[in-house]
Amino acid sequence: MMDQTVSFDFFIRLVREYWRAIVSFTVVGLIVAAGLTFFVITPKYQSSVQILVNRKNTDAATEYAGQQADVQMITTYKELIAGQVVLKPTQQQLSERYGIERSLNTLKSEVSVTSTLNSQVFSIAVTDTDAKASATIANQIARSFKNQVQKIIKVNNVTIVAPAETPSGAVSPKKPLNMLIGLVVGLLLGFVYAAIRMLTDRRVHDADFLTDDLGLASLGLVNHQNQYSIKKQVSNLTVAHPTHDNQITSQTMKRV
């Protein structure tokens, strides 16, 4: 009924009556997540290169100030790397030297620059659908940045600390996480379906509901038999026919 309250007993009844539906939804959710993860979603690989940019100061008094200025300049370097100043020559070099064709918008969406607090070293990470291409693109961006920053900001001390290498595994999709999400979503949908079916069920399933929940008096129980059962019972009945001796006795009595 619609006025049922969600309680522990309600939960137990829900699981007892609709456990097949709950299990079915859970299995379907797991299968859908597995299908999307292994056959639909394209794997992506990430490779990163580390770069150090600093100014050489002969005066020890100004060395610390120079380091702080280099740290603050990383924000500017991020803007240069994500812009056409670096990505345009990178696109040309990738096409001419490696045969890798990527649009500027694609390169921009694939590149991310990260740095740690008070560190002069920052990382350029590239996420691509091809593992080898991700490392190639990252290294080419680093080289293009090194060439362009010397022209724009006049910084000559740019060092590629750790070049990018071909990643051994994909960073997405996260298979265990996706499978877990599919399992949980399927389970929740199963419980929602079962709860809706139970809350909208207006049928009376047993006499206890009438006496306990509605407070009605039980006057008795009437067994119900369907038409097929009645016909089967009638067909099993045998009709008694008079025997031959009874017929003779009847005829003799008539003559007398």
ZADRENFI-539189 format. One line per field, with one value per residue (C-alpha): residue number from 0; residue in one letter; chain; z negated, y, x. Coordinates in Angstrom, 1 decimal, m for minus. Layout:
<banus>
resi = (NUM/...)
resn = (a/...)
chain = (A/...)
pz = (Z/...)
py = (Y/...)
px = (X/...)
</banus>
This chain:
<banus>
resi = (0/1/2/3/4/5/6/7/8/9/10/11/12/13/14/15/16/17/18/19/20/21/22/23/24/25/26/27/28/29/30/31/32/33/34/35/36/37/38/39/40/41/42/43/44/45/46/47/48/49/50/51/52/53/54/55/56/57/58/59/60/61/62/63/64/65/66/67/68/69/70/71/72/73/74/75/76/77/78/79/80/81/82/83/84/85/86/87/88/89/90/91/92/93/94/95/96/97/98/99/100/101/102/103/104/105/106/107/108/109/110/111/112/113/114/115/116/117/118/119/120/121/122/123/124/125/126/127/128/129/130/131/132/133/134/135/136/137/138/139/140/141/142/143/144/145/146/147/148/149/150/151/152/153/154/155/156/157/158/159/160/161/162/163/164/165/166/167/168/169/170/171/172/173/174/175/176/177/178/179/180/181/182/183/184/185/186/187/188/189/190/191/192/193/194/195/196/197/198/199/200/201/202/203/204/205/206/207/208/209/210/211/212/213/214/215/216/217/218/219/220/221/222/223/224/225/226/227/228/229/230/231/232/233/234/235/236/237/238/239/240/241/242/243/244/245/246/247/248/249/250/251/252/253/254/255)
resn = (m/m/d/q/t/v/s/f/d/f/f/i/r/l/v/r/e/y/w/r/a/i/v/s/f/t/v/v/g/l/i/v/a/a/g/l/t/f/f/v/i/t/p/k/y/q/s/s/v/q/i/l/v/n/r/k/n/t/d/a/a/t/e/y/a/g/q/q/a/d/v/q/m/i/t/t/y/k/e/l/i/a/g/q/v/v/l/k/p/t/q/q/q/l/s/e/r/y/g/i/e/r/s/l/n/t/l/k/s/e/v/s/v/t/s/t/l/n/s/q/v/f/s/i/a/v/t/d/t/d/a/k/a/s/a/t/i/a/n/q/i/a/r/s/f/k/n/q/v/q/k/i/i/k/v/n/n/v/t/i/v/a/p/a/e/t/p/s/g/a/v/s/p/k/k/p/l/n/m/l/i/g/l/v/v/g/l/l/l/g/f/v/y/a/a/i/r/m/l/t/d/r/r/v/h/d/a/d/f/l/t/d/d/l/g/l/a/s/l/g/l/v/n/h/q/n/q/y/s/i/k/k/q/v/s/n/l/t/v/a/h/p/t/h/d/n/q/i/t/s/q/t/m/k/r/v)
chain = (A/A/A/A/A/A/A/A/A/A/A/A/A/A/A/A/A/A/A/A/A/A/A/A/A/A/A/A/A/A/A/A/A/A/A/A/A/A/A/A/A/A/A/A/A/A/A/A/A/A/A/A/A/A/A/A/A/A/A/A/A/A/A/A/A/A/A/A/A/A/A/A/A/A/A/A/A/A/A/A/A/A/A/A/A/A/A/A/A/A/A/A/A/A/A/A/A/A/A/A/A/A/A/A/A/A/A/A/A/A/A/A/A/A/A/A/A/A/A/A/A/A/A/A/A/A/A/A/A/A/A/A/A/A/A/A/A/A/A/A/A/A/A/A/A/A/A/A/A/A/A/A/A/A/A/A/A/A/A/A/A/A/A/A/A/A/A/A/A/A/A/A/A/A/A/A/A/A/A/A/A/A/A/A/A/A/A/A/A/A/A/A/A/A/A/A/A/A/A/A/A/A/A/A/A/A/A/A/A/A/A/A/A/A/A/A/A/A/A/A/A/A/A/A/A/A/A/A/A/A/A/A/A/A/A/A/A/A/A/A/A/A/A/A/A/A/A/A/A/A/A/A/A/A/A/A)
pz = (0.0/0.5/m3.2/m4.1/m6.0/m5.2/m8.1/m8.7/m8.2/m5.0/m3.8/m4.7/m2.8/0.1/0.4/m0.2/2.4/5.1/4.6/8.2/9.6/7.4/8.5/12.1/12.1/10.3/12.9/15.8/14.3/14.0/17.6/19.0/17.1/18.4/22.0/21.8/20.2/22.4/25.8/26.0/24.0/25.8/23.5/22.9/22.0/20.2/20.3/18.7/19.1/16.3/17.1/15.0/15.8/13.8/14.2/13.4/10.9/10.1/7.1/4.1/2.6/5.6/6.1/3.7/5.2/8.6/7.6/6.2/9.5/11.4/9.3/10.0/13.7/13.9/14.2/17.3/18.7/18.3/20.4/23.1/23.3/23.6/26.3/30.0/29.2/28.3/29.7/33.3/33.8/31.9/34.4/37.3/35.9/35.0/38.6/40.4/38.2/36.7/38.9/35.9/37.0/34.2/34.4/32.1/30.2/29.6/28.4/26.1/24.6/24.2/22.4/18.7/16.8/13.0/10.5/6.8/4.3/4.2/6.8/10.0/11.7/13.5/15.5/18.9/19.1/22.3/22.4/25.8/27.2/28.4/25.8/27.9/29.3/25.8/25.0/28.4/28.1/24.5/25.5/28.6/26.5/24.2/27.0/28.6/25.3/24.8/28.2/27.8/24.2/25.2/27.9/25.8/22.3/23.0/20.7/21.8/18.9/19.7/18.8/19.6/16.3/17.2/20.7/21.3/21.8/23.3/20.6/19.9/19.1/19.7/17.2/18.3/18.2/14.6/15.0/11.3/10.5/13.5/12.6/9.0/10.2/12.5/9.7/7.2/9.8/10.8/7.1/6.4/9.5/8.3/4.9/6.4/8.8/5.9/3.6/6.3/7.0/3.3/2.5/5.4/4.8/3.7/3.5/0.2/0.0/m3.4/m6.2/m8.7/m6.8/m7.2/m10.9/m12.0/m9.7/m9.0/m12.3/m10.7/m12.3/m10.7/m10.1/m8.4/m5.3/m2.0/0.2/3.8/6.6/10.3/13.0/14.2/10.8/10.5/13.9/13.0/9.8/11.6/14.3/11.6/10.3/11.4/12.1/10.7/13.3/12.3/12.5/14.6/11.5/10.3/13.8/13.6/10.1/11.2/14.1/11.9/9.4/12.2/13.4/9.9)
py = (0.0/3.6/4.4/1.8/3.1/2.1/0.1/m2.9/m5.3/m3.5/m4.0/m7.7/m8.2/m6.3/m8.5/m11.7/m11.0/m9.3/m10.7/m12.1/m8.6/m7.0/m9.6/m9.2/m5.4/m5.8/m8.3/m6.1/m3.1/m5.0/m6.2/m2.8/m1.3/m4.0/m3.5/0.2/m0.1/m2.8/m2.2/1.4/3.8/4.5/4.0/7.1/7.2/9.9/10.8/13.8/15.7/17.7/21.1/23.4/27.2/29.4/32.3/32.2/34.8/35.5/37.6/35.4/38.2/38.2/34.4/33.8/36.7/35.2/31.8/33.3/35.2/32.0/30.3/33.1/32.9/29.3/30.8/32.7/29.5/27.7/30.3/30.0/26.2/26.2/28.9/28.9/30.3/26.8/24.6/25.9/25.0/21.8/20.8/21.5/19.4/16.5/16.4/16.8/14.7/12.0/11.9/12.7/14.8/16.7/19.9/22.9/22.4/18.7/19.5/22.2/19.7/17.0/19.2/20.1/21.8/21.1/22.4/22.0/24.9/26.8/24.6/25.8/22.4/22.0/19.1/19.0/16.1/14.9/12.5/10.9/7.8/6.5/5.6/6.3/9.5/10.9/10.7/12.1/15.0/15.9/15.9/18.0/20.5/20.8/21.4/24.0/25.7/25.9/27.5/30.0/31.1/32.1/34.4/35.9/36.2/36.0/33.0/30.9/28.4/25.9/22.3/19.2/17.4/14.2/13.5/11.8/8.0/5.7/4.7/1.1/1.3/3.4/6.1/5.8/4.2/3.0/m0.5/m1.5/1.8/1.5/m2.1/m1.0/1.9/m0.4/m2.9/m0.2/1.5/m1.8/m2.7/0.7/0.4/m3.0/m1.8/1.2/m1.1/m3.5/m0.6/0.9/m2.5/m3.0/0.4/0.4/m3.1/m2.9/m6.7/m8.5/m11.4/m12.9/m12.8/m11.2/m7.9/m7.7/m8.5/m6.9/m3.8/m3.0/m4.3/m6.5/m9.6/m12.9/m14.8/m17.8/m18.9/m20.0/m22.2/m21.2/m23.7/m22.8/m24.3/m26.7/m28.2/m28.8/m30.4/m32.7/m33.8/m34.5/m36.6/m38.8/m39.8/m43.3/m43.9/m47.2/m49.4/m52.3/m55.7/m58.6/m60.5/m57.5/m57.2/m60.9/m60.5/m57.5/m59.3/m62.3/m60.1/m58.5/m61.9/m62.9)
px = (0.0/1.1/1.1/3.7/6.6/10.1/11.4/13.6/10.7/9.8/13.4/13.4/10.1/11.5/14.6/12.6/10.0/12.1/15.6/15.5/14.8/17.5/20.1/19.1/19.5/22.9/24.1/22.9/24.6/27.8/27.6/26.8/29.8/32.1/30.9/31.4/34.8/36.3/34.6/33.2/35.5/38.7/41.8/44.0/47.6/49.5/53.2/54.9/58.2/59.8/61.4/63.6/63.8/66.2/68.4/72.1/73.0/76.7/75.7/74.8/72.7/70.3/70.2/67.3/65.3/66.0/64.7/61.5/61.0/61.5/58.8/56.4/57.2/55.8/52.3/53.5/55.1/51.8/50.1/52.7/52.6/48.8/48.8/49.6/53.1/54.3/51.6/51.7/55.4/54.8/52.0/54.3/57.2/54.9/53.5/56.8/59.1/56.8/53.7/51.5/48.5/46.8/44.8/45.6/42.4/43.2/46.7/45.4/42.9/45.6/48.1/48.2/50.9/51.5/54.0/54.6/54.8/58.1/59.6/61.3/60.5/57.2/55.7/54.1/51.7/50.1/47.1/46.5/44.8/48.2/50.8/53.8/52.3/51.7/55.4/56.4/54.0/55.2/58.9/58.2/56.2/59.2/61.6/59.2/58.8/62.6/63.0/60.2/60.9/64.4/63.0/60.1/61.4/65.2/65.7/68.6/68.8/66.0/66.7/64.7/65.2/63.3/62.1/58.8/58.7/56.1/53.6/53.1/49.4/46.4/45.2/41.6/39.2/39.7/38.4/38.0/36.3/33.9/33.0/32.3/30.1/28.2/27.6/26.4/24.2/22.6/22.0/20.4/18.2/17.1/16.1/14.3/12.4/11.5/10.5/8.2/6.6/6.0/4.7/2.3/1.0/m2.6/m3.2/m3.9/m1.3/m2.3/m4.9/m2.5/m2.6/m6.4/m6.3/m3.0/m2.8/m6.4/m7.8/m10.6/m12.1/m11.4/m14.6/m13.0/m11.1/m12.7/m10.5/m10.3/m10.1/m9.8/m12.0/m9.3/m8.9/m12.6/m12.9/m10.0/m11.7/m15.0/m13.2/m11.7/m15.1/m16.5/m20.1/m21.4/m23.3/m25.8/m24.2/m25.6/m26.9/m28.8/m30.5/m31.6/m33.0/m34.9/m36.5/m37.5/m39.2/m41.2/m42.5/m43.5)
</banus>
